[in-house]
Amino acid sequence: MRGINHPRYDTYCMVAPILYGRLYFDLQKIGNAPLFNLVAMTNEYDFIIIGGGPAGMLAAGRAGERGKKVILLEKKESVGKKLLLCASGRCNVTNTAPFSTFFNAYEKAGHFMRPSLGAFSNENLRSFLSSYGVETIEESKGRVYPMSQQAESVRDALQSYLDTQRITVRKNSRVLRVKEENKQVAGVETKDGFIRGRNVLIATGGLSYPSTGSTGDGYEFAISLGHTICKTYPAIIAFETEEIWVKQVQGTPIKNVQITAFQKGNKIAQHFGEALFTHYGISGPAILSISKRIMEKFDMGAIRIHIDFKPNVALHDLDAQLVKQINSNGGKAIKTCLTYFVPEKLSPLLLSTCGIDEKKKASQITAKERKKILDQLKGLSLTISSPRPIEEAIITGGGVELNEVESRTMESKLIKGLYFAGEVLDIDGPTGGFNLQAAFSTGYLAGNSIQ
Ligand SMILES: Cc1cc2nc3c(=O)[nH]c(=O)nc-3n(C[C@H](O)[C@H](O)[C@H](O)COP(=O)(O)OP(=O)(O)OC[C@H]3O[C@@H](n4cnc5c(N)ncnc54)[C@H](O)[C@@H]3O)c2cc1C
């Protein structure tokens, strides 16, 4: 039993005055210190994360797991607002495609993505979500969704990760500036004051859907710290068309069509799938899939889109099918025959582009008119006038120049302790879960790398 006779008591008596003296001295120092030093002493983090999207949350959780003192600053009232919009609220988290497909999907950023995908792959993501109670399923084209079909479950899993790792999360906390001293990150300035930290991650996303909080702040931080921003543009986007008749068929989906984009007679992109007429032009998965190719060539001349409604039927077979429809519906209006090939709403429009009266009896259609109809079924043409605004893009192309970021750590090559992850980087992939995977992988790697 310990007491005053315990040998340690003597030692205590000798050491205590020294300890108390030291404490007194420290308190004196603090008393005389300027207020900001006091704040700095109590308010210093190993890792400050700007942005509570998938990239920021994964980075925060991973650094927390490694015993780091982490604060995540999110300017909106809740984290993961854009995540909730993903795949119309179903959240296509990743893809089951092999590594090689991922590298190709990110195109020029494929090489840069190798270390982060190696550190946190599509399989790792699925296991991680499963460990937080979110089982996932694979759907067509390898797309992976939460079994719940609810993006909320993914957001909740990430929130639980932050809670488990005791990450300080400050919402409604917009970062205004990232401060560096002698090429080393020093901390961030928020509307509520300065927060000191040795490492700062910029995970502020891109420019689209600004109501979710992604308004491009990260690009400004990066520029102010000497980084280059590759020109930003809407990478997955719908298009306005010169043809105003699209308005009359807005909301009409067209399935199993082949969309081909041409410029100066050359084919620049092609995709099979679904498209959608809108009040301004054309959208839908097939259009979004080729939108990056269209954007790349946009300033180089007019771009026309051809829609093949029956891509799997050769022209002469389609002609035979049309003849059959005409023969068996001879007394009916020609527009009735066309509903065999295109949605009902579209058939009068298709006829008007051929200059044929929709009420004309099928039996009165001439061979020349039949040829015109066939041409439209195999290649209804639209001229693109402009992309929709970047605010409506699924992904922002461009961003922080990858040559200035170390792909094995996500650390800036210019400023020590400065990291980047997610859409703020010049990385974008096609639809199919590749963009969320990029955010998760780069976020994880940043959280795994900070010292
Ligand atoms: C409609 C829609 C559907 C999509 N569907 C899919 C899909 O199904 N699959 C897929 O792979 N991808 C999808 N995406 C893309 C995907 O959502 C993004 O690639 C991903 O969210 C990027 O993650 P991030 O963490 O980099 O950025 P974000 O998710 O944009 O998060 C950035 C966060 O930073 C915060 N922030 C910004 N500035 C500051 C600041 N100054 N201070 C503090 N906080 C700040 C923002 O408020 C935001 O919360 C979709 C995108 C949209 C718009």
The ligand as a MOL file (V3000), in Angstrom:
LIG
                    3D

  0  0  0     0  0            999 V3000
M  V30 BEGIN CTAB
M  V30 COUNTS 53 58 0 0 0
M  V30 BEGIN ATOM
M  V30 1 C -26.2810 14.8530 -59.9470 0
M  V30 2 C -24.9900 14.1150 -59.7540 0
M  V30 3 C -24.9830 12.7440 -59.7550 0
M  V30 4 C -23.7820 12.0430 -59.6010 0
M  V30 5 N -23.8100 10.6840 -59.5750 0
M  V30 6 C -22.6420 9.9990 -59.4480 0
M  V30 7 C -22.6470 8.5760 -59.3490 0
M  V30 8 O -23.7070 7.9310 -59.2840 0
M  V30 9 N -21.4420 7.9340 -59.3020 0
M  V30 10 C -20.2480 8.6220 -59.3070 0
M  V30 11 O -19.1920 7.9920 -59.2890 0
M  V30 12 N -20.2290 9.9740 -59.3140 0
M  V30 13 C -21.3870 10.6640 -59.3670 0
M  V30 14 N -21.3740 12.0370 -59.3540 0
M  V30 15 C -20.0760 12.7230 -59.1330 0
M  V30 16 C -19.6930 12.6910 -57.6340 0
M  V30 17 O -20.7770 13.1380 -56.8730 0
M  V30 18 C -18.4890 13.5720 -57.3740 0
M  V30 19 O -17.4450 13.1590 -58.2090 0
M  V30 20 C -18.0280 13.4780 -55.9140 0
M  V30 21 O -19.0420 13.9100 -55.0510 0
M  V30 22 C -16.7710 14.2960 -55.6870 0
M  V30 23 O -16.4230 14.1710 -54.3390 0
M  V30 24 P -15.5340 15.2840 -53.6020 0
M  V30 25 O -15.4370 14.8280 -52.1800 0
M  V30 26 O -14.3080 15.5200 -54.3550 0
M  V30 27 O -16.3780 16.6290 -53.7100 0
M  V30 28 P -17.8630 17.0030 -53.2470 0
M  V30 29 O -18.7000 15.8010 -53.0950 0
M  V30 30 O -18.3040 18.0470 -54.1810 0
M  V30 31 O -17.6480 17.6040 -51.8040 0
M  V30 32 C -16.9500 18.8210 -51.6040 0
M  V30 33 C -17.3660 19.3830 -50.2660 0
M  V30 34 O -16.5400 20.5000 -49.9460 0
M  V30 35 C -17.3040 21.4800 -49.3280 0
M  V30 36 N -16.6430 22.7810 -49.4750 0
M  V30 37 C -16.4070 23.4440 -50.6440 0
M  V30 38 N -15.7600 24.5850 -50.3950 0
M  V30 39 C -15.5800 24.6570 -49.0530 0
M  V30 40 C -14.9890 25.6100 -48.1900 0
M  V30 41 N -14.4560 26.7560 -48.6470 0
M  V30 42 N -14.9930 25.3680 -46.8560 0
M  V30 43 C -15.5350 24.2350 -46.3530 0
M  V30 44 N -16.1260 23.3130 -47.1290 0
M  V30 45 C -16.1400 23.5050 -48.4650 0
M  V30 46 C -18.6380 21.4030 -50.0460 0
M  V30 47 O -19.6780 21.9920 -49.3140 0
M  V30 48 C -18.8020 19.9050 -50.2510 0
M  V30 49 O -19.4950 19.3050 -49.1830 0
M  V30 50 C -22.5620 12.7530 -59.4620 0
M  V30 51 C -22.5720 14.1460 -59.4500 0
M  V30 52 C -23.7710 14.8340 -59.5790 0
M  V30 53 C -23.7650 16.3300 -59.5490 0
M  V30 END ATOM
M  V30 BEGIN BOND
M  V30 1 1 1 2
M  V30 2 1 2 3
M  V30 3 2 2 52
M  V30 4 2 3 4
M  V30 5 1 4 5
M  V30 6 1 4 50
M  V30 7 2 5 6
M  V30 8 1 6 7
M  V30 9 1 6 13
M  V30 10 2 7 8
M  V30 11 1 7 9
M  V30 12 1 9 10
M  V30 13 2 10 11
M  V30 14 1 10 12
M  V30 15 2 12 13
M  V30 16 1 13 14
M  V30 17 1 14 15
M  V30 18 1 14 50
M  V30 19 1 15 16
M  V30 20 1 16 17
M  V30 21 1 16 18
M  V30 22 1 18 19
M  V30 23 1 18 20
M  V30 24 1 20 21
M  V30 25 1 20 22
M  V30 26 1 22 23
M  V30 27 1 23 24
M  V30 28 2 24 25
M  V30 29 1 24 26
M  V30 30 1 24 27
M  V30 31 1 27 28
M  V30 32 2 28 29
M  V30 33 1 28 30
M  V30 34 1 28 31
M  V30 35 1 31 32
M  V30 36 1 32 33
M  V30 37 1 33 34
M  V30 38 1 33 48
M  V30 39 1 34 35
M  V30 40 1 35 36
M  V30 41 1 35 46
M  V30 42 1 36 37
M  V30 43 1 36 45
M  V30 44 2 37 38
M  V30 45 1 38 39
M  V30 46 1 39 40
M  V30 47 2 39 45
M  V30 48 1 40 41
M  V30 49 2 40 42
M  V30 50 1 42 43
M  V30 51 2 43 44
M  V30 52 1 44 45
M  V30 53 1 46 47
M  V30 54 1 46 48
M  V30 55 1 48 49
M  V30 56 2 50 51
M  V30 57 1 51 52
M  V30 58 1 52 53
M  V30 END BOND
M  V30 END CTAB
M  END
